[in-house]
Amino acid sequence: LTLPAEGVSLSEKLACTKALVRAGASIDQLNTVRKHLSALKGGRLAAAAYPAQVVSLLLSDVVGDPLTVIASGPTVADPSSYAEALDIIAALSPSSLPPAVLLHLQRGANREEGVGETPKEGEERLQRSSTVV
């Protein structure tokens, strides 16, 4: 599930991930940023498939099996936000982030048209999605 958000290339998304890892980002911080740079993660896969029924069969290696963390939750609601992704970047100050990455996150935090937030709990687009771990 590597499809980047519109306006961000795969190489830019990868460069961002590498910069965050070098800056000491936790897995939760990485996932928050990556979900907001993805066209599929953070519930976007289920939202794109709506109104089709989506059933996710998951094998997890994540302690506690949090659905938002396994594969970055492509078919479940995402509690994180673009603003949180920007806060993570501000706190870690990673070096050499691609300008397209910062622009996309800023546009999302500003709620600019064409850059929607990840689907949240209770959204209709997720109502036909179920998960089995």
Backbone as a chain_set.jsonl record, in Angstrom:
{"seq": "LTLPAEGVSLSEKLACTKALVRAGASIDQLNTVRKHLSALKGGRLAAAAYPAQVVSLLLSDVVGDPLTVIASGPTVADPSSYAEALDIIAALSPSSLPPAVLLHLQRGANREEGVGETPKEGEERLQRSSTVV", "coords": {"N": [[0.837, -1.187, 0.0], [1.552, 1.465, -1.089], [0.845, 3.776, -2.424], [1.277, 7.124, -2.94], [-0.075, 10.278, -1.715], [-1.79, 12.621, -3.833], [0.334, 14.773, -5.601], [2.593, 14.205, -4.197], [5.472, 12.36, -4.604], [6.485, 8.881, -4.749], [9.194, 8.585, -4.142], [9.648, 10.942, -2.716], [7.994, 10.552, -0.522], [9.277, 8.347, 0.628], [11.777, 9.512, 1.192], [11.006, 11.305, 3.165], [10.171, 9.535, 5.186], [12.622, 8.271, 5.774], [14.1, 10.494, 6.702], [12.64, 11.151, 8.998], [13.036, 8.838, 10.538], [15.814, 8.992, 10.946], [15.776, 11.241, 12.531], [14.771, 10.263, 14.849], [12.106, 9.452, 15.154], [9.234, 7.857, 16.566], [7.445, 4.732, 16.008], [4.714, 5.261, 16.044], [4.68, 8.006, 15.518], [5.841, 7.999, 12.962], [3.85, 6.565, 11.558], [1.651, 8.306, 11.78], [2.464, 10.527, 10.226], [2.968, 9.249, 7.747], [0.413, 8.222, 7.071], [-0.854, 10.527, 6.329], [0.394, 11.184, 4.068], [-0.403, 9.458, 2.208], [-2.458, 7.844, -0.266], [-4.028, 5.746, 0.383], [-3.749, 4.71, 3.01], [-4.752, 5.006, 6.528], [-7.569, 4.686, 6.545], [-8.354, 5.418, 4.024], [-8.426, 3.572, 1.902], [-10.755, 1.993, 2.325], [-12.621, 4.065, 2.204], [-12.333, 4.842, -0.453], [-13.308, 2.607, -1.719], [-15.967, 2.582, -1.038], [-19.344, 2.539, -2.141], [-18.928, -0.183, -1.784], [-18.752, -3.301, -0.015], [-16.247, -3.917, 2.323], [-13.98, -6.233, 3.523], [-11.51, -6.859, 5.754], [-8.925, -9.071, 6.294], [-6.68, -9.712, 8.643], [-3.304, -10.378, 9.569], [-1.439, -9.955, 12.371], [1.49, -8.441, 13.72], [1.704, -6.701, 15.668], [1.735, -5.565, 18.948], [-1.113, -5.969, 20.912], [-2.79, -5.524, 18.796], [-3.811, -3.047, 17.515], [-6.033, -1.645, 15.287], [-5.668, 0.68, 13.816], [-2.986, 0.833, 13.526], [-1.947, -1.489, 12.352], [-0.655, -2.149, 9.288], [-0.948, 0.537, 8.834], [-3.659, 1.073, 9.003], [-5.583, 0.912, 6.624], [-8.305, 0.467, 6.2], [-9.81, 1.395, 8.294], [-11.099, 3.873, 10.617], [-9.22, 6.851, 11.173], [-7.653, 8.336, 13.861], [-5.785, 10.393, 13.868], [-4.383, 13.556, 12.637], [-3.727, 16.015, 10.002], [-2.627, 18.269, 11.202], [-1.442, 17.163, 13.483], [0.537, 15.62, 12.237], [2.156, 17.646, 11.186], [2.947, 18.811, 13.615], [4.552, 16.786, 14.65], [6.655, 16.781, 12.824], [7.624, 19.371, 13.301], [8.474, 19.09, 15.957], [10.507, 17.155, 15.79], [12.251, 18.146, 13.902], [13.368, 17.137, 11.358], [16.019, 16.712, 8.969], [16.287, 17.895, 5.62], [13.596, 17.511, 4.338], [11.446, 16.76, 1.647], [10.149, 19.456, -0.29], [7.575, 19.104, -1.418], [6.34, 17.356, 0.322], [6.068, 18.812, 2.732], [4.447, 20.882, 1.763], [2.116, 19.482, 1.01], [1.242, 18.484, 3.535], [0.827, 20.914, 4.895], [-1.189, 22.048, 3.302], [-3.21, 20.204, 3.803], [-3.586, 20.547, 6.593], [-4.544, 23.114, 6.551], [-6.952, 22.676, 5.473], [-7.397, 22.791, 2.723], [-8.993, 22.737, -0.454], [-9.307, 19.649, -2.136], [-7.452, 18.285, -0.655], [-8.175, 16.201, 1.432], [-8.92, 15.305, 4.839], [-7.956, 12.328, 6.649], [-10.324, 9.61, 6.862], [-12.68, 9.685, 9.543], [-13.896, 8.3, 12.697], [-17.179, 7.036, 12.54], [-17.841, 8.047, 10.062], [-19.705, 7.818, 7.07], [-18.527, 6.645, 4.827], [-17.014, 4.598, 5.85], [-18.693, 2.735, 6.893], [-19.342, 0.294, 5.719], [-17.222, -1.337, 6.078], [-15.355, -3.928, 7.499], [-13.354, -5.746, 9.888], [-11.226, -8.534, 10.497], [-9.08, -9.975, 12.737]], "CA": [[0.0, 0.0, 0.0], [2.534, 2.553, -1.123], [0.403, 4.871, -3.277], [1.339, 8.407, -2.237], [-1.115, 11.28, -1.957], [-1.58, 13.413, -5.035], [1.298, 15.852, -5.428], [3.772, 13.677, -3.502], [5.975, 11.172, -5.293], [6.905, 7.784, -3.883], [10.553, 8.87, -3.66], [9.537, 11.997, -1.707], [7.42, 9.922, 0.67], [10.354, 7.54, 1.192], [12.775, 10.429, 1.753], [10.428, 11.817, 4.409], [10.237, 8.455, 6.174], [14.029, 8.114, 6.162], [14.493, 11.663, 7.488], [11.997, 11.032, 10.308], [13.728, 7.771, 11.271], [17.106, 9.555, 11.367], [15.512, 12.238, 13.578], [14.354, 9.566, 16.063], [10.646, 9.291, 15.232], [8.681, 6.57, 17.007], [6.597, 4.113, 14.999], [3.444, 5.992, 16.034], [4.914, 9.27, 14.816], [6.002, 7.669, 11.545], [2.556, 6.199, 10.978], [0.814, 9.502, 11.668], [2.902, 11.3, 9.057], [2.797, 8.459, 6.512], [-1.012, 8.153, 6.726], [-1.259, 11.785, 5.712], [1.085, 11.279, 2.779], [-0.857, 8.275, 1.474], [-3.783, 7.843, -0.897], [-4.755, 4.545, 0.804], [-3.658, 4.413, 4.448], [-5.586, 5.827, 7.391], [-8.983, 4.575, 6.195], [-8.638, 5.891, 2.665], [-8.753, 2.462, 1.009], [-12.185, 1.696, 2.52], [-13.384, 5.209, 1.715], [-12.301, 4.802, -1.926], [-14.106, 1.46, -2.172], [-17.368, 2.802, -0.689], [-20.186, 1.83, -1.192], [-18.679, -1.621, -1.743], [-18.429, -3.871, 1.285], [-14.825, -4.228, 2.446], [-13.652, -7.1, 4.647], [-10.06, -6.98, 5.896], [-8.451, -10.218, 7.064], [-5.347, -9.259, 9.021], [-2.348, -11.067, 10.435], [-0.774, -8.849, 13.051], [2.677, -8.62, 14.549], [1.684, -5.511, 16.515], [1.238, -5.872, 20.284], [-2.437, -5.435, 21.185], [-3.538, -5.508, 17.533], [-4.58, -1.832, 17.216], [-6.35, -1.651, 13.863], [-5.15, 1.886, 13.164], [-1.541, 0.696, 13.369], [-1.637, -2.608, 11.454], [-0.574, -1.683, 7.901], [-1.389, 1.937, 8.88], [-5.117, 1.169, 9.021], [-6.192, 1.366, 5.368], [-9.756, 0.267, 6.129], [-10.42, 1.809, 9.569], [-11.037, 5.297, 10.923], [-7.917, 7.327, 11.643], [-7.825, 9.416, 14.835], [-4.765, 11.439, 13.735], [-4.72, 14.662, 11.735], [-2.628, 16.713, 9.336], [-1.993, 19.155, 12.189], [-0.557, 16.322, 14.289], [1.694, 15.273, 11.4], [3.031, 18.826, 11.174], [3.525, 18.951, 14.959], [5.627, 15.784, 14.753], [7.787, 17.294, 12.036], [8.173, 20.531, 14.016], [9.149, 18.63, 17.175], [11.702, 16.372, 15.468], [13.11, 18.933, 13.002], [14.186, 16.294, 10.473], [16.712, 17.452, 7.914], [16.012, 17.667, 4.192], [12.292, 16.999, 3.91], [11.074, 17.277, 0.325], [9.172, 20.54, -0.235], [6.236, 18.614, -1.747], [5.805, 16.735, 1.536], [5.633, 19.891, 3.626], [3.337, 21.581, 1.118], [0.918, 18.643, 1.124], [0.797, 18.474, 4.933], [0.313, 22.25, 5.208], [-2.476, 22.195, 2.615], [-4.174, 19.396, 4.54], [-3.86, 21.196, 7.875], [-5.333, 24.312, 6.24], [-8.215, 22.193, 4.899], [-7.534, 23.272, 1.351], [-9.776, 21.868, -1.331], [-8.541, 18.61, -2.816], [-6.574, 17.593, 0.29], [-9.065, 15.837, 2.524], [-8.425, 14.633, 6.033], [-8.228, 10.892, 6.681], [-11.673, 9.351, 7.39], [-12.788, 9.625, 10.996], [-14.904, 7.419, 13.278], [-18.57, 7.381, 12.286], [-18.082, 8.5, 8.685], [-20.479, 6.886, 6.25], [-17.625, 5.935, 3.897], [-16.395, 3.455, 6.536], [-19.741, 1.924, 7.497], [-19.421, -1.026, 5.101], [-15.91, -1.938, 6.233], [-15.183, -4.726, 8.721], [-12.003, -6.289, 10.021], [-11.016, -9.743, 11.277], [-7.65, -10.125, 13.034]], "C": [[0.876, 1.242, 0.0], [2.076, 3.764, -1.917], [0.421, 6.201, -2.513], [0.135, 9.291, -2.564], [-0.773, 12.062, -3.221], [-0.639, 14.581, -4.732], [2.561, 15.451, -4.699], [4.213, 12.418, -4.237], [6.369, 10.097, -4.273], [8.306, 8.05, -3.321], [10.537, 9.973, -2.601], [8.968, 11.442, -0.4], [8.491, 9.089, 1.389], [11.424, 8.419, 1.841], [12.283, 11.008, 3.076], [10.527, 10.768, 5.509], [11.664, 8.283, 6.677], [14.499, 9.274, 7.04], [13.893, 11.597, 8.897], [12.667, 9.952, 11.165], [15.069, 8.294, 11.789], [16.928, 10.56, 12.51], [14.985, 11.604, 14.866], [12.86, 9.383, 16.229], [10.273, 7.904, 15.73], [7.819, 5.993, 15.89], [5.248, 4.815, 14.92], [3.578, 7.32, 15.298], [5.074, 9.032, 13.315], [4.657, 7.372, 10.889], [1.645, 7.406, 10.817], [1.191, 10.309, 10.436], [2.621, 10.524, 7.775], [1.333, 8.346, 6.098], [-1.457, 9.406, 5.986], [-0.488, 12.089, 4.429], [0.635, 10.161, 1.841], [-2.238, 8.484, 0.865], [-4.624, 6.674, -0.391], [-4.77, 4.291, 2.301], [-4.602, 5.306, 5.242], [-7.056, 5.832, 7.008], [-9.323, 4.947, 4.768], [-8.962, 4.771, 1.674], [-10.239, 2.119, 1.115], [-13.042, 2.828, 1.984], [-13.445, 5.202, 0.187], [-13.184, 3.683, -2.471], [-15.602, 1.652, -1.918], [-18.179, 3.139, -1.941], [-19.992, 0.314, -1.172], [-18.417, -2.069, -0.307], [-16.962, -4.278, 1.274], [-14.632, -5.084, 3.685], [-12.136, -7.263, 4.663], [-9.748, -8.165, 6.788], [-6.978, -9.943, 7.377], [-4.581, -10.272, 9.856], [-1.518, -9.958, 11.06], [0.473, -9.294, 13.794], [2.819, -7.425, 15.49], [1.055, -5.868, 17.856], [-0.107, -5.189, 20.516], [-3.33, -5.33, 19.963], [-4.36, -4.238, 17.283], [-4.784, -1.693, 15.705], [-5.813, -0.433, 13.127], [-3.657, 1.799, 12.887], [-1.178, -0.405, 12.378], [-1.759, -2.126, 10.014], [-1.036, -0.233, 7.762], [-2.886, 2.095, 8.632], [-5.805, 1.59, 7.742], [-7.713, 1.25, 5.299], [-10.475, 0.639, 7.42], [-10.25, 3.317, 9.767], [-9.671, 5.661, 11.508], [-8.105, 8.487, 12.615], [-6.827, 10.572, 14.673], [-5.166, 12.475, 12.681], [-3.475, 15.207, 11.035], [-1.89, 17.608, 10.323], [-1.034, 18.362, 13.079], [0.69, 15.93, 13.504], [2.674, 16.443, 11.347], [3.685, 19.063, 12.535], [4.687, 17.99, 15.161], [6.864, 16.277, 14.015], [8.431, 18.481, 12.741], [8.968, 20.092, 15.244], [10.465, 17.919, 16.875], [12.706, 17.131, 14.613], [13.979, 18.063, 12.104], [14.834, 17.133, 9.374], [16.219, 17.006, 6.541], [14.707, 16.951, 3.879], [11.97, 17.575, 2.544], [10.008, 18.372, 0.446], [7.739, 20.074, -0.529], [5.557, 17.974, -0.544], [5.259, 17.799, 2.473], [4.435, 20.635, 3.057], [2.041, 20.782, 1.262], [0.38, 18.648, 2.557], [0.218, 19.829, 5.343], [-1.047, 22.482, 4.553], [-3.557, 21.396, 3.323], [-4.563, 20.031, 5.865], [-4.715, 22.446, 7.689], [-6.684, 23.98, 5.615], [-8.466, 22.731, 3.493], [-8.276, 22.243, 0.51], [-8.855, 20.881, -2.048], [-7.588, 17.851, -1.913], [-7.405, 17.266, 1.525], [-8.352, 15.145, 3.667], [-8.708, 13.135, 5.919], [-9.62, 10.678, 7.282], [-11.664, 9.14, 8.901], [-13.924, 8.689, 11.421], [-16.304, 7.942, 12.982], [-18.866, 7.845, 10.872], [-18.767, 7.408, 7.876], [-19.576, 6.05, 5.342], [-16.968, 4.708, 4.524], [-17.422, 2.454, 7.056], [-19.826, 0.52, 6.919], [-18.071, -1.756, 5.152], [-15.852, -2.704, 7.561], [-13.814, -5.369, 8.698], [-11.999, -7.53, 10.907], [-9.516, -9.888, 11.472], [-7.393, -11.583, 13.369]], "O": [[0.926, 1.979, 0.985], [2.851, 4.707, -2.074], [-0.331, 6.38, -1.555], [-0.568, 9.077, -3.552], [0.389, 12.148, -3.62], [-0.802, 15.283, -3.734], [3.496, 16.242, -4.585], [3.41, 11.513, -4.464], [6.558, 10.383, -3.091], [8.569, 7.769, -2.152], [11.344, 9.935, -1.672], [9.406, 11.815, 0.688], [8.593, 9.128, 2.615], [11.919, 8.1, 2.922], [13.07, 11.18, 4.007], [10.922, 11.077, 6.633], [11.886, 8.162, 7.882], [15.218, 9.059, 8.016], [14.557, 11.945, 9.873], [12.845, 10.131, 12.37], [15.419, 8.061, 12.946], [17.812, 10.714, 13.352], [14.771, 12.3, 15.859], [12.389, 9.177, 17.347], [10.902, 6.908, 15.372], [7.499, 6.692, 14.929], [4.691, 4.95, 13.831], [2.687, 7.709, 14.542], [4.517, 9.766, 12.499], [4.364, 7.866, 9.801], [0.938, 7.515, 9.816], [0.314, 10.73, 9.681], [2.092, 11.087, 6.816], [1.029, 8.369, 4.905], [-2.332, 9.35, 5.122], [-0.696, 13.122, 3.793], [1.241, 9.952, 0.789], [-3.073, 9.206, 1.411], [-5.814, 6.604, -0.697], [-5.726, 3.707, 2.812], [-5.182, 6.247, 4.7], [-7.725, 6.858, 7.127], [-10.47, 4.802, 4.347], [-9.695, 4.994, 0.71], [-10.91, 1.97, 0.093], [-14.081, 2.582, 1.373], [-14.481, 5.516, -0.398], [-13.742, 3.803, -3.562], [-16.421, 0.958, -2.52], [-17.733, 3.963, -2.739], [-20.813, -0.402, -0.598], [-17.917, -1.297, 0.512], [-16.491, -4.908, 0.327], [-15.066, -4.711, 4.775], [-11.548, -7.748, 3.697], [-10.248, -8.254, 7.91], [-6.135, -9.942, 6.479], [-5.139, -10.932, 10.732], [-0.96, -9.118, 10.353], [0.514, -10.361, 14.406], [3.892, -7.164, 16.034], [-0.045, -6.419, 17.894], [-0.231, -3.977, 20.34], [-4.525, -5.068, 20.098], [-5.516, -4.345, 16.873], [-3.818, -1.631, 14.943], [-5.532, -0.509, 11.931], [-3.117, 2.587, 12.111], [-0.202, -0.272, 11.639], [-2.842, -1.741, 9.573], [-1.469, 0.177, 6.686], [-3.332, 3.119, 8.115], [-6.562, 2.56, 7.765], [-8.343, 1.864, 4.437], [-11.624, 0.245, 7.625], [-9.378, 3.945, 9.168], [-9.058, 4.88, 12.235], [-8.659, 9.52, 12.238], [-7.01, 11.625, 15.283], [-6.137, 12.302, 11.945], [-2.341, 14.911, 11.413], [-0.662, 17.696, 10.284], [0.059, 18.835, 13.392], [1.788, 15.912, 14.06], [3.885, 16.248, 11.453], [4.845, 19.469, 12.603], [5.693, 18.345, 15.776], [7.981, 16.195, 14.526], [9.656, 18.588, 12.774], [10.02, 20.661, 15.537], [11.433, 18.064, 17.622], [13.89, 16.793, 14.602], [15.199, 18.225, 12.083], [14.273, 18.128, 8.915], [15.791, 15.866, 6.356], [14.708, 15.905, 3.23], [12.199, 18.761, 2.305], [9.058, 18.22, 1.214], [6.791, 20.599, 0.054], [4.336, 18.043, -0.408], [4.128, 17.702, 2.95], [3.51, 20.98, 3.792], [0.995, 21.34, 1.596], [-0.824, 18.804, 2.759], [-0.779, 19.881, 6.064], [-1.951, 23.044, 5.171], [-4.694, 21.853, 3.434], [-5.741, 20.052, 6.222], [-5.512, 22.797, 8.559], [-7.459, 24.872, 5.27], [-9.59, 23.077, 3.129], [-8.186, 21.038, 0.745], [-7.768, 21.24, -2.503], [-6.975, 16.875, -2.345], [-7.343, 17.969, 2.533], [-7.325, 14.491, 3.485], [-9.599, 12.724, 5.176], [-10.056, 11.468, 8.119], [-10.767, 8.506, 9.455], [-14.79, 8.334, 10.621], [-16.586, 9.129, 13.148], [-20.031, 8.02, 10.514], [-18.44, 6.227, 7.993], [-19.845, 4.87, 5.118], [-16.424, 3.866, 3.809], [-17.044, 1.421, 7.608], [-20.345, -0.375, 7.587], [-17.818, -2.671, 4.368], [-16.25, -2.19, 8.606], [-13.193, -5.521, 7.646], [-12.677, -7.576, 11.934], [-8.76, -9.921, 10.502], [-6.256, -11.959, 13.656]]}, "num_chains": 1, "name": "protein.A"}
